[in-house]
Amino acid sequence: MINKTSFRFLPTAAVALLALSSLTPLRASAHPAAKHPRNGTTVREVTRSPGQVDVSSTHTSPTGKISTKESSRTVDPTTHDVSASSTTTLANGKTASSTLTSEKTDTGRTTEAERTGFNGKTSTYDSTKTNTENGFTREATKTGPNGGTTEKDIVVTKQDGTTSRTVTTTTTPPPKP
């Protein structure tokens, strides 16, 4: 039996991951399903256990250069808190990493994510979802690697079979050097 309440964190976590990934360029090790696949060999191992998924990938180029990616996601079955992390290392030794935590609160959920790119610059994502009597509100802020921000205020209401969603977005460009 699937309990819908145990999956309420998934949309929040998905939004956080998508938001954070939109701050950075595509990862360096594209897989065969990518639009422009790389030549070489990729070995991917996925280990699943209750509340835990670990993924390890190694890509070897035709010239023998090796890049790796290690990622892990944990979901606490009792609290529904989520934590995730990922590290990619290129053949030249440069690394990029990301972390995410999403915690259920008495009134909703808080989510924080951070990504450090291969250039050493950091992007962040912070979100607070508050449940209301007839829906929820979410305040989210993305800060890009150069300091620009995008803030979203989302209000969702459900009444008489109708769902309304209002999104207010404010974007501030990065400061000029």
Secondary structure, DSSP 8 states (H G I E B T S, - for coil): ---GGGGTHHHHHHHHHHHHHHTS---SS--TTSSS--SSEEEEEEEEETTEEEEEEEEE-TTS-EEEEEEEEEE-TTT--EEEEEEEE-TTS-EEEEEEEEEE-SSEEEEEEEEE-TTS-EEEEEEEEEEETTEEEEEEEEE-TTS-EEEEEEEEEEETTEEEEEEEEEEE-----
